[in-house]
Amino acid sequence: MTVQELPKLYTLFNACALLHIILGLAMIKAGQRKAHIASMVVALLFSTAFLGCYLYYHYHAGHVKFAGTGLTRPVYFTILFTHIPLAVLNLPMIIMTVVPAVRHRFDKHKRMAKWTTPVWIYVSVTGIIVYFMCYVWYGPPIRP
């Protein structure tokens, strides 16, 4: 696998994480605690794989410029500029949600999960949209 192929892989990892986040949310709402835990562990593993691939890719590929033109540019950058700060915020939020669960402090876990879950879902969805806009629909990206 080449570095140029990594965006496809890390987007697949992101999509798998998203599916497990949604499945985990559905499982806890259905009262299926063990299924919720299993699904969220898988979501964490896919998110970790995503982050590793993403960081490796951008370390080796460097900065990429969006190739879209016209009205697609402000749409892309609006999505990207909401995605980036929430993605940065998402990691500590996930940690602050998982640690109480591991410590069996489900009151704190539940309180934090109410904030973390929608942010994690938003970051995952917008990450997939950014990939499609940058690498598929209007790509490939321009290398500076």
C-alpha positions in Angstrom: 0.0 0.0 0.0 1.3 3.4 -0.9 1.0 6.6 1.1 -1.4 8.0 -1.6 -3.8 5.1 -0.9 -4.1 5.8 2.8 -7.0 8.3 2.6 -9.2 5.5 1.3 -8.2 3.2 4.2 -8.5 5.8 6.9 -11.9 6.9 5.6 -13.0 3.3 5.7 -11.8 3.0 9.3 -13.7 6.3 10.1 -16.9 4.9 8.5 -16.6 1.7 10.4 -16.1 3.6 13.6 -19.2 5.7 12.8 -21.3 2.6 12.3 -20.2 1.2 15.6 -20.8 4.5 17.4 -24.4 4.5 16.1 -24.8 0.8 16.9 -23.4 1.3 20.4 -25.8 4.1 21.0 -28.7 2.0 19.8 -27.6 -0.9 22.0 -27.4 1.2 25.2 -30.8 2.8 24.4 -32.2 -0.8 24.0 -30.7 -1.7 27.4 -28.1 -4.1 25.9 -25.1 -3.0 27.9 -22.7 -5.8 26.8 -23.4 -5.2 23.2 -23.0 -1.4 23.8 -19.6 -2.0 25.4 -18.5 -4.3 22.5 -19.6 -1.9 19.9 -17.9 1.1 21.5 -14.6 -0.9 22.0 -14.7 -1.7 18.2 -15.5 2.0 17.5 -12.5 3.0 19.6 -10.2 0.5 17.8 -11.4 1.8 14.4 -10.9 5.4 15.5 -7.4 4.6 16.8 -6.5 3.0 13.4 -8.0 6.0 11.6 -5.9 8.4 13.6 -2.7 6.5 13.2 -3.2 6.2 9.4 -4.3 9.9 9.1 -1.3 11.2 11.0 1.1 8.9 9.1 -0.4 10.0 5.8 -0.2 13.7 6.6 3.3 13.4 8.0 4.5 11.8 4.6 2.2 13.6 2.2 2.2 17.0 3.8 -0.4 19.6 3.2 -2.9 19.1 0.4 -4.9 21.8 -1.2 -8.6 21.4 -2.1 -9.0 21.3 -5.9 -12.6 22.3 -6.1 -13.7 25.6 -7.6 -16.6 28.0 -7.4 -19.3 27.5 -4.8 -17.8 24.2 -3.7 -14.9 26.0 -2.0 -16.9 27.9 0.6 -19.0 24.7 1.2 -15.9 22.6 1.6 -14.1 25.1 3.9 -17.2 25.6 6.1 -17.4 21.9 6.6 -13.6 21.6 7.2 -13.4 24.6 9.6 -16.1 23.1 11.8 -14.6 19.6 11.5 -11.1 20.5 12.5 -11.6 22.1 15.9 -14.3 19.5 16.9 -11.9 16.7 15.8 -9.2 18.1 18.0 -11.7 18.5 20.9 -13.1 15.0 20.3 -10.1 13.1 21.5 -10.0 14.5 25.1 -13.8 14.2 25.1 -13.6 10.5 24.2 -11.0 9.9 26.9 -13.2 11.8 29.5 -16.1 9.5 28.5 -14.3 6.2 28.5 -12.3 6.6 31.7 -15.4 6.9 34.0 -16.9 3.9 32.2 -13.8 1.8 32.9 -13.9 3.0 36.5 -17.6 2.0 36.7 -18.6 5.7 37.3 -21.6 5.4 34.9 -23.1 8.6 36.2 -20.1 10.6 34.9 -19.8 8.4 31.8 -23.4 9.0 30.9 -23.2 12.8 31.6 -20.1 13.1 29.3 -21.4 10.7 26.6 -24.3 13.1 26.0 -21.8 15.6 24.7 -19.2 13.3 23.2 -21.5 11.1 21.1 -23.0 13.9 18.9 -19.5 15.5 18.5 -18.0 12.1 17.6 -20.7 11.4 15.1 -20.4 14.9 13.5 -16.6 14.6 13.2 -16.9 11.2 11.7 -19.6 12.2 9.2 -17.9 15.4 8.2 -14.5 13.6 7.9 -16.1 11.2 5.4 -17.6 14.2 3.5 -14.2 16.0 3.5 -12.6 12.8 2.0 -15.1 12.6 -0.8 -14.9 16.3 -1.5 -11.1 16.4 -1.5 -10.2 13.1 -3.0 -13.1 11.8 -5.0 -15.6 14.5 -6.2 -13.2 17.4 -6.7 -9.8 15.6 -6.5 -7.2 14.6 -6.5 -5.9 17.3 -4.2 -3.3 19.7 -5.4 0.2 19.3 -3.8 1.7 22.7 -2.9 
